[in-house]
Amino acid sequence: MGKIIPAATRLAAKRAFVRTTTQAYGASIPTALTVGLISDALADPAKAAITVAAAALSPLLAGAASYFSFLGQGIPTEYDATSTAFSKPYPEDLP
């Protein structure tokens, strides 16, 4: 029986999840540490906990959105290895 989602699309979706999640963590962890722990922890520990929880969960949600976008819409042309979108020749390939 054939698979509904091609293997290449599933692999691209997994890579998109990892890339998006790590990029989002790279942006949210410093913010959570600065805002959540330093400024709010002294005044309101509950607010600091919510900030840290949001910083931990939002990158996962962004990664999941990217994953499901790839699964639902396929590999975008910009990411497709067989695409001609970025197929400009290198200087050494020119005659």
C-alpha positions in Angstrom: 0.0 0.0 0.0 1.3 3.4 -1.0 2.0 6.1 1.6 -0.1 9.3 1.5 2.8 11.6 2.4 6.1 10.9 0.4 9.2 10.1 2.4 11.0 13.2 1.1 8.2 15.4 2.4 8.2 13.7 5.8 12.0 14.1 6.1 11.7 17.8 5.1 9.0 18.3 7.7 11.1 16.8 10.4 14.1 19.0 9.4 11.8 22.0 9.4 10.5 21.2 12.9 14.1 20.9 14.3 15.3 24.0 12.5 12.3 26.2 13.5 12.3 24.9 17.1 16.0 25.5 17.6 15.8 29.0 16.1 12.9 29.8 18.3 14.6 28.5 21.4 17.7 30.6 20.5 15.5 33.6 20.6 13.3 32.8 23.5 15.7 31.5 26.1 17.7 34.7 26.5 14.5 36.7 26.7 13.0 34.3 29.3 16.2 34.5 31.4 16.4 38.2 31.2 12.8 39.1 31.7 11.4 36.1 33.6 14.2 35.3 36.0 16.0 38.6 36.7 13.3 41.2 36.8 10.2 39.4 37.8 11.4 36.6 40.0 12.2 38.9 42.8 8.8 40.6 42.7 6.5 37.9 41.5 7.6 34.2 41.3 4.3 33.1 39.6 4.8 35.6 36.8 8.4 34.4 36.3 7.2 30.8 36.1 4.6 31.7 33.5 7.3 33.6 31.5 9.6 30.6 31.6 6.8 28.2 30.7 5.9 30.3 27.7 9.5 30.4 26.6 9.7 26.6 26.9 6.4 25.9 25.0 6.2 28.5 22.3 9.2 27.2 20.3 7.7 23.7 20.3 4.5 25.1 19.0 6.4 27.0 16.3 8.2 23.8 15.3 5.0 21.9 15.2 3.4 24.5 13.0 6.3 24.3 10.6 6.1 20.5 10.6 2.4 20.4 9.8 2.8 23.1 7.2 5.3 21.0 5.3 3.1 17.9 5.7 0.0 19.7 4.6 1.4 21.9 1.8 4.4 19.9 0.7 8.0 21.0 0.4 8.2 24.7 -0.5 10.0 25.4 -3.7 12.8 27.2 -1.8 13.6 24.1 0.2 13.2 21.5 -2.5 16.6 20.1 -3.5 15.3 19.3 -7.0 14.0 22.9 -7.5 15.5 25.2 -10.0 14.9 28.2 -7.8 18.6 28.3 -6.7 20.1 26.6 -9.7 22.3 29.5 -10.9 25.6 28.1 -12.1 28.8 28.6 -10.2 31.4 30.5 -12.1 33.5 27.4 -12.7 30.4 25.8 -14.4 30.2 28.5 -17.0 31.8 27.9 -20.4 
